Amino acid sequence: RDDYIKYTYTQDGGGPDGYPYQTDYPPQEEDAASDATEGADEDDQMYEGEYQGIPHPDEIKEARRAARLEAKRKARLTAQQEEEEENLPEQYETIMEDCGHGRFQWMLFFVLGLALMADGVDGFVVGFVLPSAEKDMCISNANKGLLGLLVYVAMMVGALVWGGLCDKIGRRKCLIYVLTIDLVFSFLSCFAQGYGFFLFFRFCSGFGIGGSIPIVYTYFTEFLQMDKRGEHLSWLCMFWMLGGLYASFTAWGIIPHYGWGFAIGTQFQMHSWRLFILVCLFPALAALIGVIFMPESPRFLLENARHDEAWMILRKVHDTNWKAKGEPERVFTVTNIKTPQTQEDDFIEIQSDTGTAFQRWTVRKMTMLQQVEQLCFIPYKTETLLMVFFYVSVCISYHGLGVWFPDMIKYMQYEEYESKVRVFHRERVERFHFNFSLVNQVHREGEYIHDKFANIEFKSVKFENSLFENCYFEDVKSTNTFFENCTIKNTVFYNTDLWQEKFKNCRMDNTTFLHPKKGCHLNFQEENDIVIYMVSFLGSLAVLPGNIISALFMDKLGRIRIIGGSMLASSACTFLLLLSFSQGVVICWQCLFYAVSVAAWNGLEVISVELYPSSKRGTAFGILNGICKFAAIIASFIFAAFIGITKIIPIFLAFVALVCGGLVALKLPETREKILC
């Protein structure tokens, strides 16, 4: 037995003769076992080390084998998940190619185009109604600037908020919310009689429509295959131009017509500029009705593990397209779509289980910001910085000059008008009946004795250091008319709008005001210059050639060449502005600049949706669009400050921004052949 025990514990490498372990034992018959082990049950045999608490070698081997199997199983699961996550973009691209490009994409194209058109209309509304609204609601110059500022701030905030929300609750749902908010508050602004309410309603409307751009481009991109993205996203940009044309044309046709309005009593006035705002709601209303019948983005559903819904929508897209092409027998063969496994929502819930409602909200938002930073800006740090710089440079030049062009035209009109002013010095008029209007005149140190002013209009008239004695004013309307340092004796003002704000440092003796027209009064013939509408209309129409060229060559030349070439060509156009000495020349250079620069905008928006992952695409685009709005606000203040002072600084600033942007564009990544990640 001692020999047997010693022999069996020889190492696994083999017996004393060097043979393998299995051949160490000589062959034995079944009934030729040792007498020492005869009658002993195999299960009753006991390992000697068991008394000392030492595990049996077989148990150790079995435990190690089980651990290795478990590790291999986990590794296979991890590799499978990584493979699925890596292959989802490729599989989705293959599915979209199988679905084809046809009727469904064109229906979505027009619906989303109307939403983009609504955004374009809103960008022009405030500028068109402001000349009328400031008179109708007695808006001061300071408050007038506040209206334009708050609307742009609202659109900036809207882009940030709705861009992030469309990655959380869906592209379609967010677009419905955006259009509904815009419709409701724009409709209410039509009937707001006070400036405070009007300002609030326009702010809320801007907050809604401000989110349309990141949502629309994100939504449409996820229904396009790779070789169609650049072209059709560029065609979609054309609807923003159509929004400008629609707003300019309707403003030109509606606002100057005072008779198209109506009044209910004395407190409610519905002038034609309010009717114009109402007509501008039609694109948003049509888009809202269309979006209701559109499905959610299947890529968004897959990113949120809603596999069945995504499959049904993709099959609908497939069947709609091939049925329209005359091949209804083609079957949607996809049976399994890989779905990425994300832990983001669970992580947010784990971090926000306890605490007050405000603490939970804070944790959720901070966690979301961290995820956006990790998914969008850390992996794409260089690209994001380049995109921010590019957005700022484009906005400074485009929006800055967009403010400079109409203001420069107005200033030229003002200079031309001032050059034709007629000055009367020390005139004496006695017992005269003024039955004709006075236009663009200055009267200094005049004397008016026993004169009558009846049924006439004062347009840009100023009386300085003059005497009015025993005069009678009846049914007089005035625009930009003032009396400064005048003496008014024994005079009657009957049914006129000449009131306190018209008289500056004047001395009045025995003067009577009967039935005065207090407050502000709108003169539609004076306050609505059709040149402004024509300039906006031509500027929007000039974008058409640039849109067509960028759409045709976006996929052929690539995004980077389109952007760089457009910006460098635009910078050359800015130098031509130094040669603008008349209104007509300024309008020509404006049209040329818009026609050339629009291609850069189209390329920039295409790259913005192609660069970032699907789970945070709307958030990233919303942040970039918000930065764009902020840069536009800064640029509008800078360029407007130099109107009437010098045009060299604004032009030089636009030139530098465009050149720097064109050179930076060469560093941007080319996404023409990139599959949406």
C-alpha positions in Angstrom: 0.0 0.0 0.0 2.9 2.4 0.7 4.2 1.8 -2.8 0.8 2.4 -4.2 0.3 5.7 -2.4 3.7 6.9 -3.4 3.2 5.8 -7.0 -0.2 7.6 -7.4 1.2 11.0 -6.2 3.8 11.2 -8.8 3.5 14.5 -10.7 1.2 14.8 -13.7 4.2 14.8 -16.1 4.4 11.0 -15.9 5.6 8.0 -13.9 9.1 6.9 -13.0 9.8 5.7 -16.5 8.7 9.0 -18.0 5.4 7.6 -19.5 2.2 9.5 -19.4 0.1 9.4 -16.2 -2.5 7.2 -17.7 0.0 4.4 -18.6 1.7 4.3 -15.1 -0.7 1.5 -14.0 -0.2 -1.9 -15.5 -3.4 -3.3 -17.0 -5.5 -5.2 -14.5 -8.5 -7.4 -14.7 -11.6 -6.1 -13.1 -11.6 -8.8 -10.3 -7.8 -8.6 -9.8 -7.8 -5.6 -7.5 -5.6 -5.4 -4.5 -6.7 -7.1 -1.4 -6.1 -3.9 0.5 -8.9 -2.2 -1.5 -11.1 -5.1 -1.9 -14.6 -4.5 -0.6 -14.1 -0.8 -0.2 -16.6 1.6 -1.8 -15.1 4.2 -4.2 -17.3 6.9 -2.7 -16.1 6.0 0.8 -12.5 6.7 0.0 -11.2 9.8 1.8 -8.5 12.3 0.7 -5.8 12.5 3.4 -5.6 16.3 3.2 -9.3 16.7 4.0 -8.5 16.4 7.7 -6.2 19.5 7.3 -8.8 21.6 5.4 -6.9 21.4 2.1 -9.2 21.3 -1.0 -8.9 18.3 -3.2 -6.9 19.0 -6.4 -9.9 18.0 -8.5 -12.0 20.6 -6.7 -9.4 23.2 -7.4 -9.3 22.3 -11.1 -13.1 22.3 -11.3 -13.3 25.8 -9.7 -10.7 27.1 -12.1 -12.4 25.6 -15.1 -15.7 27.2 -14.0 -14.1 30.6 -13.6 -12.5 30.4 -17.0 -15.8 29.5 -18.6 -17.6 32.4 -16.9 -14.9 34.8 -18.0 -15.2 33.5 -21.6 -19.0 33.9 -21.5 -18.7 37.5 -20.2 -16.1 38.3 -22.8 -18.3 36.9 -25.6 -21.3 39.0 -24.4 -19.2 42.1 -24.2 -17.7 41.5 -27.7 -21.2 40.8 -29.0 -22.6 44.1 -27.6 -19.6 46.0 -29.0 -20.0 44.4 -32.4 -23.7 45.3 -32.4 -23.0 48.9 -31.4 -20.3 49.1 -34.1 -22.5 47.5 -36.7 -25.7 49.4 -36.1 -24.7 52.4 -38.3 -23.6 50.1 -41.1 -26.7 48.0 -40.9 -29.0 51.1 -40.7 -27.3 52.6 -43.8 -27.9 49.2 -45.6 -31.5 49.3 -44.6 -32.0 52.9 -45.9 -30.4 51.9 -49.2 -32.8 49.0 -49.4 -35.7 51.3 -48.6 -34.6 53.6 -51.4 -35.2 57.3 -51.9 -38.7 58.1 -53.1 -42.2 59.2 -52.3 -41.8 59.0 -48.5 -38.7 61.2 -48.4 -40.3 63.7 -50.7 -43.4 64.0 -48.5 -41.2 64.4 -45.4 -39.1 66.9 -47.4 -42.1 69.2 -48.1 -43.5 68.9 -44.5 -40.2 69.8 -42.9 -39.6 72.4 -45.5 -42.7 74.2 -44.4 -41.4 74.1 -40.8 -38.1 75.6 -42.0 -40.1 78.2 -44.0 -42.0 79.2 -40.8 -38.6 79.9 -39.1 -37.6 82.0 -42.1 -40.8 84.0 -41.9 -40.4 84.6 -38.2 -36.9 86.1 -38.9 -38.5 88.8 -41.0 -41.8 89.5 -39.1 -40.4 91.8 -36.4 -38.4 93.9 -38.9 -41.4 94.4 -41.1 -44.0 95.3 -38.5 -41.8 97.4 -36.3 -42.2 100.7 -38.2 -46.0 100.4 -37.9 -46.1 98.8 -34.4 -43.8 101.5 -32.9 -46.4 104.2 -33.9 -49.5 102.1 -33.2 -48.3 101.2 -29.6 -46.2 104.3 -28.9 -42.9 102.3 -28.7 -39.9 104.4 -27.8 -36.6 103.9 -29.5 -35.2 102.1 -26.5 -38.1 99.6 -26.3 -38.0 99.2 -30.1 -34.5 97.9 -29.8 -35.5 95.7 -26.9 -38.1 93.9 -29.1 -35.6 92.8 -31.7 -33.1 91.8 -29.0 -35.5 89.7 -27.0 -36.8 87.8 -30.0 -33.3 86.7 -31.0 -32.5 85.8 -27.4 -35.6 83.7 -27.3 -34.6 81.9 -30.5 -31.1 81.3 -29.0 -32.6 79.7 -25.9 -35.1 77.7 -27.9 -32.3 76.2 -30.0 -30.5 75.1 -26.9 -33.5 73.7 -25.2 -35.3 72.0 -28.0 -32.1 70.6 -29.6 -31.4 68.7 -26.4 -35.1 67.6 -25.9 -35.3 66.1 -29.4 -32.6 63.6 -28.3 -34.6 62.7 -25.2 -38.3 62.6 -26.3 -38.1 62.4 -30.1 -37.7 64.5 -33.2 -41.3 64.4 -34.3 -42.8 65.1 -30.8 -40.5 68.1 -30.3 -41.3 69.5 -33.7 -45.0 69.3 -32.9 -44.4 71.2 -29.6 -42.2 73.8 -31.3 -44.7 74.6 -34.1 -47.7 74.6 -31.6 -45.9 77.1 -29.3 -45.1 79.3 -32.3 -48.6 79.2 -33.6 -50.3 79.9 -30.3 -48.2 82.9 -29.2 -47.9 84.4 -32.7 -51.7 84.3 -33.0 -52.0 86.0 -29.6 -49.5 88.7 -30.6 -51.8 89.7 -33.4 -54.4 91.0 -30.9 -52.1 92.3 -28.2 -52.9 96.0 -27.8 -50.2 96.8 -25.2 -46.5 96.7 -25.9 -45.8 94.6 -22.8 -48.1 91.8 -24.0 -46.9 92.0 -27.5 -43.3 91.7 -26.4 -44.1 88.7 -24.2 -46.0 86.9 -27.0 -43.2 87.5 -29.5 -40.6 86.2 -27.0 -42.6 83.0 -26.5 -43.1 82.6 -30.2 -39.4 83.0 -30.8 -38.6 80.4 -28.1 -40.8 77.9 -29.9 -39.6 78.4 -33.5 -36.0 78.8 -32.4 -35.8 75.0 -32.0 -37.0 74.2 -35.5 -33.6 74.3 -37.3 -31.8 71.6 -35.2 -34.9 69.4 -35.1 -35.7 69.7 -38.8 -32.2 68.9 -40.1 -31.7 66.1 -37.6 -35.1 64.6 -38.4 -34.6 64.6 -42.2 -31.0 63.4 -42.1 -32.0 60.1 -40.4 -34.3 59.2 -43.3 -31.6 59.7 -46.0 -29.0 57.4 -47.3 -25.4 58.5 -47.5 -25.2 59.4 -51.1 -28.4 61.5 -50.9 -27.7 63.5 -47.7 -25.7 66.5 -49.0 -27.9 67.2 -52.0 -31.3 66.9 -50.3 -30.3 68.7 -47.2 -29.2 71.6 -49.4 -32.5 71.5 -51.3 -34.2 71.7 -47.9 -32.3 74.9 -47.0 -34.1 76.5 -49.9 -37.3 76.7 -47.8 -35.7 79.3 -45.5 -35.3 81.4 -48.6 -38.9 80.8 -49.5 -39.9 82.0 -46.0 -38.1 85.3 -46.7 -39.8 85.7 -50.0 -43.2 84.9 -48.5 -42.8 87.4 -45.7 -41.4 90.1 -48.0 -44.2 89.7 -50.6 -47.1 89.6 -48.1 -45.7 92.5 -46.1 -45.4 94.5 -49.3 -49.0 93.6 -50.2 -50.7 94.0 -46.8 -49.0 96.4 -44.4 -49.3 99.6 -46.5 -53.0 99.1 -46.9 -54.6 100.8 -43.9 -58.1 100.0 -45.1 -57.6 96.3 -44.7 -57.8 96.6 -40.9 -60.8 97.0 -38.6 -61.6 98.3 -35.1 -63.9 97.1 -32.4 -64.8 100.1 -30.3 -62.1 102.5 -29.3 -59.9 100.0 -27.3 -59.3 97.3 -29.9 -57.5 98.2 -33.2 -56.8 95.6 -35.8 -54.5 97.4 -38.3 -53.1 95.8 -41.4 -49.7 95.0 -39.8 -51.5 92.7 -37.4 -53.3 91.1 -40.3 -49.8 90.5 -41.8 -48.7 88.6 -38.7 -51.8 86.5 -39.0 -51.1 85.6 -42.6 -47.5 84.7 -41.6 -48.9 81.8 -39.5 -49.9 79.7 -42.5 -46.5 78.0 -43.1 -46.3 76.9 -39.5 -49.9 75.7 -39.5 -49.4 73.7 -42.7 -46.2 72.2 -41.3 -47.9 71.2 -38.0 -50.7 69.4 -39.8 -48.2 67.6 -42.0 -45.9 66.5 -39.1 -48.8 65.0 -37.2 -49.1 62.4 -40.0 -45.3 61.7 -40.2 -43.7 58.9 -38.2 -40.9 59.3 -35.6 -37.3 58.9 -36.7 -36.5 55.1 -36.7 -32.9 55.9 -35.8 -34.0 57.7 -32.7 -36.2 54.7 -31.8 -33.3 52.3 -32.2 -31.1 54.5 -30.1 -33.7 54.2 -27.3 -34.2 50.4 -27.7 -37.6 50.7 -29.3 -36.9 48.0 -31.9 -40.4 47.0 -33.0 -41.6 50.6 -33.6 -38.4 51.3 -35.7 -38.9 48.1 -37.7 -42.6 49.0 -38.5 -41.6 52.5 -39.7 -38.8 51.3 -41.8 -41.1 48.8 -43.5 -43.6 51.6 -44.1 -40.8 53.7 -45.8 -39.8 50.7 -47.9 -43.3 49.8 -49.0 -44.3 53.4 -49.7 -41.2 54.0 -51.9 -41.3 50.8 -53.9 -45.0 50.9 -54.4 -44.7 54.4 -55.9 -41.9 53.1 -58.2 -44.2 50.4 -59.5 -42.7 47.5 -57.6 -45.2 46.7 -54.8 -44.1 43.0 -54.8 -40.7 43.9 -53.2 -40.7 42.6 -49.6 -38.9 44.2 -46.7 -36.5 41.4 -45.8 -34.9 42.8 -42.6 -35.8 40.7 -39.6 -33.3 41.7 -37.0 -31.9 45.2 -36.3 -29.0 45.6 -33.9 -29.9 47.9 -31.0 -27.2 49.6 -28.9 -27.4 48.9 -25.2 -27.1 52.2 -23.3 -27.0 52.8 -19.6 -27.6 56.6 -19.7 -31.2 56.6 -18.4 -30.5 54.1 -15.7 -27.5 56.1 -14.6 -29.5 59.2 -14.3 -32.2 57.4 -12.3 -29.7 55.9 -9.9 -28.1 59.3 -9.3 -31.5 61.0 -8.7 -33.4 58.5 -6.5 -33.2 60.7 -3.4 -33.4 64.3 -2.4 -35.9 67.0 -3.1 -37.5 67.6 -6.5 -35.1 70.4 -7.3 -32.1 68.3 -6.3 -33.3 65.4 -8.5 -33.8 67.9 -11.4 -30.3 69.3 -10.8 -28.7 65.9 -10.8 -30.5 64.9 -14.0 -29.4 68.0 -15.9 -25.8 67.9 -14.6 -25.6 64.2 -15.6 -27.0 65.0 -19.0 -24.5 67.7 -19.5 -21.7 65.3 -18.6 -23.0 62.8 -21.1 -23.2 65.4 -23.8 -19.6 66.4 -23.1 -18.4 62.8 -23.1 -20.3 61.8 -26.2 -20.0 64.9 -28.3 -17.3 67.3 -27.3 -14.6 65.1 -25.8 -14.3 62.7 -28.8 -14.8 65.6 -31.2 -13.0 68.3 -29.3 -11.0 69.6 -32.2 -13.9 69.4 -34.7 -16.3 71.2 -32.2 -13.9 74.1 -31.6 -13.5 74.5 -35.4 -17.3 74.4 -35.8 -17.8 77.0 -33.1 -15.2 79.3 -34.7 -16.8 78.7 -38.1 -20.3 79.5 -36.9 -19.1 82.7 -35.2 -17.2 83.9 -38.3 -20.1 83.2 -40.6 -22.7 84.8 -38.3 -20.6 87.9 -37.7 -20.4 88.6 -41.5 -23.8 87.3 -42.7 -26.0 88.7 -39.9 -23.9 91.8 -39.4 -24.1 92.8 -43.0 -27.8 91.7 -43.0 -28.4 94.5 -40.5 -26.0 96.9 -42.2 -27.6 96.7 -45.7 -31.2 97.9 -44.8 -29.9 100.4 -42.2 -27.4 101.8 -44.7 -30.2 102.2 -47.3 -32.4 104.0 -44.7 -29.5 106.3 -43.8 -28.9 107.1 -47.5 -32.6 107.9 -47.8 -32.4 110.2 -44.8 -29.3 112.0 -46.2 -31.0 112.5 -49.5 -34.1 113.8 -47.7 -32.1 116.1 -45.5 -30.3 117.5 -48.5 -33.6 118.7 -50.0 -34.9 120.5 -46.8 -36.2 124.0 -47.3 -35.3 126.6 -44.7 -37.4 129.8 -44.1 -35.8 132.5 -42.0 -37.7 135.4 -40.3 -40.8 135.1 -42.5 -43.9 137.0 -41.5 -47.3 135.5 -42.6 -50.5 137.3 -41.6 -54.2 136.4 -42.2 -53.2 133.5 -44.5 -55.1 130.2 -44.9 -52.7 127.2 -45.1 -54.7 124.6 -47.1 -51.7 122.7 -48.4 -49.3 120.4 -46.6 -45.9 121.4 -45.4 -43.1 118.9 -46.2 -39.5 118.8 -45.2 -39.2 122.4 -44.0 -37.5 124.4 -41.2 -39.0 127.7 -40.1 -36.7 129.9 -37.9 -37.8 133.1 -36.1 -41.0 133.4 -38.1 -44.2 135.3 -37.2 -47.7 133.9 -37.9 -50.5 136.3 -37.1 -54.2 135.5 -37.5 -53.4 132.5 -39.7 -55.5 129.3 -40.2 -54.1 125.8 -40.7 -56.9 123.5 -41.7 -57.1 119.9 -43.1 -53.4 119.8 -43.8 -50.4 117.6 -42.8 -47.0 118.5 -41.5 -44.3 116.1 -42.7 -40.8 116.6 -41.2 -41.5 120.2 -40.3 -39.7 122.1 -37.5 -40.6 125.6 -36.1 -37.8 127.2 -34.2 -38.0 130.4 -32.1 -41.3 131.4 -33.9 -44.4 133.3 -32.8 -48.0 132.1 -33.3 -50.6 134.7 -32.4 -54.4 134.4 -32.8 -54.0 131.3 -35.0 -56.4 128.4 -35.6 -55.3 124.8 -36.2 -58.0 122.3 -37.3 -57.8 118.6 -38.4 -54.0 118.7 -38.6 -51.9 115.6 -38.9 -48.2 115.6 -38.2 -45.2 113.3 -38.8 -41.8 114.0 -37.3 -42.9 117.6 -36.6 -41.8 119.7 -33.6 -42.1 123.3 -32.2 -39.0 124.4 -30.4 -38.6 127.5 -28.2 -41.8 129.0 -29.7 -44.3 131.5 -28.2 -48.0 130.6 -28.8 -50.6 133.2 -27.9 -54.4 133.1 -28.1 -54.3 130.1 -30.3 -56.8 127.2 -30.7 -55.9 123.6 -31.6 -59.0 121.6 -32.6 -59.0 117.9 -33.5 -55.2 117.8 -34.1 -52.4 115.4 -33.0 -50.3 118.3 -31.9 -49.9 117.6 -28.2 -47.3 117.8 -25.4 -44.5 115.8 -27.0 -44.6 118.1 -30.1 -43.8 121.2 -28.1 -40.3 121.6 -26.6 -39.5 124.6 -24.4 -42.5 126.5 -25.7 -44.4 129.4 -23.9 -48.1 129.3 -24.2 -50.5 132.1 -23.3 -54.3 131.6 -23.5 -53.9 128.5 -25.7 -56.8 126.0 -26.0 -56.7 122.3 -27.1 -60.1 120.9 -28.1 -60.6 117.2 -28.9 -56.9 116.5 -29.2 -55.7 113.2 -30.7 -53.6 112.1 -27.8 -51.1 109.3 -28.0 -49.5 107.8 -31.2 -51.2 107.7 -34.5 -50.1 105.5 -37.4 -49.7 107.0 -40.8 -49.3 104.1 -43.2 -48.4 106.2 -46.1 -45.3 107.5 -44.3 -44.2 104.7 -42.0 -44.1 101.9 -44.7 -41.5 102.5 -47.3 -41.9 99.9 -50.1 -38.1 100.1 -50.7 -37.5 98.2 -47.5 -39.8 95.4 -48.6 -38.3 95.3 -52.1 -34.8 95.1 -50.6 -35.7 92.1 -48.4 -37.5 90.4 -51.3 -34.6 90.8 -53.7 -32.1 89.7 -51.0 -34.1 86.5 -50.4 -34.5 85.9 -54.1 -30.8 86.3 -54.7 -30.2 83.2 -52.5 -31.8 81.0 -55.1 -28.8 80.5 -57.5 -26.5 79.8 -54.5 -28.9 77.2 -53.2 -29.2 75.5 -56.5 -25.4 75.3 -57.1 -24.7 74.1 -53.6 -27.3 71.4 -53.9 -26.0 70.1 -57.2 -22.3 70.0 -56.2 -22.5 69.3 -52.4 -22.0 65.6 -52.9 -19.7 65.9 -56.0 -17.2 68.5 -54.7 -17.6 67.8 -50.9 -18.7 69.9 -48.0 -15.3 71.5 -47.3 -14.7 72.8 -50.8 -18.2 74.3 -51.0 -17.8 76.0 -47.6 -14.2 77.3 -48.2 -14.9 78.5 -51.7 -18.1 80.2 -50.7 -16.6 82.1 -47.8 -13.5 83.2 -49.8 -15.7 84.4 -52.6 -18.0 86.2 -50.1 -14.9 88.0 -48.6 -14.1 89.3 -52.1 -17.6 90.7 -52.4 -17.3 92.7 -49.3 -14.7 94.9 -50.9 -17.2 96.0 -53.5 -19.3 97.5 -50.7 -16.6 100.3 -50.5 -17.9 101.4 -53.9 -21.5 101.7 -52.8 -22.5 105.4 -53.0 -26.2 105.0 -53.8 -29.1 102.9 -52.8 -29.2 101.0 -56.0 -25.6 100.0 -55.8 -26.0 98.8 -52.2 -28.9 96.6 -53.2 -26.9 95.1 -56.0 -23.9 94.2 -53.8 -26.3 92.9 -51.1 -27.9 90.4 -53.7 -24.4 89.4 -54.8 -23.2 88.8 -51.3 -26.2 86.7 -50.3 -26.0 84.6 -53.5 -22.4 83.7 -52.9 -22.5 83.2 -49.1 -25.6 80.9 -48.9 -23.5 77.9 -50.1 -21.4 78.2 -46.9 -24.5 78.1 -44.8 -25.8 75.0 -46.5 -22.5 73.1 -46.2 -22.2 74.1 -42.5 -25.6 72.7 -41.7 -24.9 69.5 -43.5 -21.7 68.9 -41.6 -23.4 69.8 -38.3 -25.8 66.8 -38.6 -23.2 64.4 -40.0 -20.4 65.0 -37.5 -22.0 63.9 -34.2 -23.5 60.6 -33.0 -27.2 60.0 -33.4 -27.8 59.9 -29.6 -26.7 63.5 -29.2 -27.0 64.9 -32.7 -29.9 67.3 -31.9 -28.1 68.5 -28.7 -24.9 69.3 -30.5 -26.6 71.0 -33.4 -28.8 73.0 -30.9 -25.7 74.2 -29.0 -24.0 75.3 -32.3 -27.2 77.0 -33.5 -27.5 78.8 -30.1 -23.9 80.0 -30.5 -24.9 81.2 -33.9 -27.8 83.2 -32.6 -25.6 84.8 -29.9 -23.0 85.8 -32.5 -25.8 87.3 -34.6 -26.9 89.4 -31.6 -23.4 90.8 -31.0 -22.8 91.4 -34.7 -26.1 93.4 -35.1 -25.0 95.8 -32.3 -21.5 96.2 -33.7 -22.5 96.9 -37.3 -25.5 99.1 -36.4 -23.2 101.3 -34.3 -21.2 102.4 -37.3 -24.1 103.4 -39.5 -23.6 107.0 -40.4 -20.1 107.1 -39.0 -18.0 105.0 -41.3 -18.4 101.9 -43.5 -14.8 100.9 -43.5 -14.8 99.2 -40.1 -17.9 97.0 -40.7 -16.7 96.0 -44.1 -13.2 95.2 -42.8 -14.6 93.2 -39.9 -16.8 91.2 -42.3 -13.8 90.6 -44.6 -11.6 89.3 -41.8 -14.3 87.0 -40.4 -15.0 85.5 -43.9 -11.3 85.0 -44.7 -10.6 83.4 -41.4 -13.7 81.2 -41.7 -12.7 80.1 -45.2 -9.2 79.1 -44.1 -10.5 77.3 -41.0 -13.0 75.4 -43.2 -10.0 73.6 -44.7 -9.4 72.0 -41.3 -13.0 70.7 -40.9 -13.5 67.0 -41.4 -15.0 65.9 -44.8 -18.2 64.0 -44.0 -19.3 63.2 -47.5 -18.7 59.5 -47.2 -19.3 59.2 -43.5 -21.9 56.8 -42.3 -24.1 58.3 -39.6 -22.8 57.0 -36.3 
